[in-house]
Amino acid sequence: MEIFTADKLNYEIWKSHFRRYAILNNFHEAFSVSKMIGKGSFAKVYCATKKENNNQYAIKAFSKSFMS
């Protein structure tokens, strides 16, 4: 998903919402990462298993410097 806005206030509002709902603070407690399966210029994709139910997921991790 891409979001474009020329309004800095709208940008800050969207950024605030994404930080609240898209960043998992306890990731390593909830998931076990097995390997990196892809990478790009600002993100990497990992194969991870959720510890509570052993379901496997592709997890996209963005660079902190890119998110700032």
C-alpha positions in Angstrom: 0.0 0.0 0.0 1.3 3.5 -0.8 0.0 6.7 0.7 0.7 10.1 -0.7 0.0 13.4 0.8 1.4 16.9 0.5 0.0 17.8 3.9 2.6 17.2 6.7 -0.1 17.1 9.4 -1.9 14.2 7.5 1.5 12.5 7.1 2.2 12.6 10.8 -1.3 11.3 11.6 -0.9 8.3 9.3 2.6 7.7 10.7 1.2 7.7 14.2 -1.5 5.2 13.3 0.9 2.9 11.6 3.3 2.9 14.5 0.5 2.0 16.9 -0.9 -0.9 14.9 1.8 -2.1 12.5 4.9 -2.4 14.8 5.0 -5.4 17.0 7.0 -4.7 20.2 7.1 -8.3 21.5 7.9 -10.0 18.2 10.7 -12.3 19.4 8.5 -13.4 22.3 5.6 -14.4 20.0 7.6 -15.7 16.9 10.5 -17.9 16.2 12.4 -16.8 13.0 13.9 -19.6 10.9 15.4 -17.9 7.9 15.5 -14.8 5.6 13.6 -15.5 2.4 13.9 -12.2 0.6 15.2 -8.6 0.8 14.8 -5.3 -0.9 16.3 -1.8 -0.5 14.4 -1.0 2.8 12.9 -4.3 4.1 13.6 -8.0 4.6 11.2 -10.9 4.5 11.6 -13.7 7.0 10.0 -17.1 7.5 8.7 -17.2 11.1 6.6 -19.6 13.2 4.1 -18.2 15.8 5.0 -19.9 19.1 1.4 -20.3 20.4 0.1 -22.3 17.5 3.0 -23.3 15.2 1.5 -21.5 12.2 4.1 -20.2 9.7 4.1 -16.7 8.3 6.1 -14.5 6.0 7.1 -11.5 8.1 8.2 -8.2 6.4 10.5 -6.2 8.6 11.2 -2.6 7.5 14.4 -0.7 8.3 14.0 1.6 11.3 15.8 4.4 9.4 13.3 4.1 6.5 10.3 4.3 9.0 11.8 7.4 10.6 
